[in-house]
Amino acid sequence: MAMKVYGLPMSMNVARVLVCLEEVGENYEVIPINFSTVEHKSIEHIAHNPFGQVPAFQDGDLVLFESRTISKYVLRKNNSELLKEDNLSDLAKVDMWLEVESHKFDRPMSVIIYQCLIIPNYLDGETDVKVVEESVEMLKKTFEVYEDRLSKFKYLAGDFISLADLSHFPTAYYLMATPHASLLDGYPHVKAWITDIFARPTAKKVVEMMKATA
């Protein structure tokens, strides 16, 4: 039976799960959730994700929500090296940088994406420049740390790619569509790292899925 992912690939959180499914070659089905008709708040969807968000995930009788938890489940079920669970030290570093991604990268990026892409393109509103500038400054501080780390190691947790790196992929993809893509020019190691992640066949496939539902 195929795993089910509820949501649209254009969602950063949905795409995070999809790239992990592709990495392990898992059989899955994407079940679209229509936000324009408020389907994410329907009784049926709330049964899968009580917060009325995406993604939701189903594997047989198991139902999960929260994209990083789902991603870990998919990788663990398939004994993926992307978690480094056979090495306690490496696993701790993967978990640490995954936390950094969630709090120090995803949070300011979510504001930038919402203000620069969603509000003007989907909500017919105007970008709050001050809010964006504050988030860009937060992102710069994160990139300074990343630049130092990536000047010493190929990937965040070490010289091996992990979920900590791949989890950045969907959000970094949208960064390139904002007016702040050139920010990466000031951080050459970060830019090379993101380019490396984008070059993975799994990321390329999910990007095509994201474009198809944008």
Secondary structure, 3 states (H helix, E strand, C coil): CCEEEECCCCCHHHHHHHHHHHHHCCCEEEECCCHHHCHHHCHHHHCCCCCCCCCEEEECCEEEECHHHHHHHHHHHCCCHHHCCCCHHHHHHHHHHHHHHHHHHHHHHHHHHHHHHHHHHHCCCCCCHHHHHHHHHHHHHHHHHHHHHHCCCCCCCCCCCCHHHHCCHHHHHHHCCCCCHHHHHHCHHHHHHHHHHHCCHHHHHHHHHHHHHC
